[in-house]
Amino acid sequence: MHITYKGDYALKAILDLSLHYGELVTIHDLAKHADIPLKFLEQVLLDLKRGGFVESRRGKVGGYLLVKSPLQIKLGDVVRFIDGPIEPLACIERNYSGCKDIYKCIFRNIWREVTRCTSNIIDNITFEDLAKQVKSQKETIVYQI
């Protein structure tokens, strides 16, 4: 699995929209909150819109919001949509026929286990879980003078 900058920015954008779930967030605020270059964010949001993760509203009070609840969006959904399969090698996939050593390859089972463990993690974390973590971190900060 390889997370690209585009994938990282997509995750940050979905997380920020999760933190503001139910509210419209302008692209400028989203870029500022998630520390994403505006031009790159435009491309990421277009992809997320095509993927059914976000919707946009035009106009003076327009912006972006999640299509589904953060509880329904898994980390793995966004990673796979933006950056593709998480398998480290193509031979992990079923019906792969590009290698003549596939049935005696000692590494194939290792990469299958890596894929299984990775999937187990990213497919069991929702953006609601992540938003709760962010909110709890903000609450634990105490300022004293």
Secondary structure, DSSP 8 states (H G I E B T S, - for coil): ----HHHHHHHHHHHHHHHTTTS-B-HHHHHHHHT--HHHHHHHHHHHHHTTSEEEE-STT-EEEESS-GGG-BHHHHHHHHH----SSGGGSTT--S-TTTTT-TTHHHHHHHHHHHHHHHTS-BHHHHHHHHHHHHHH-----
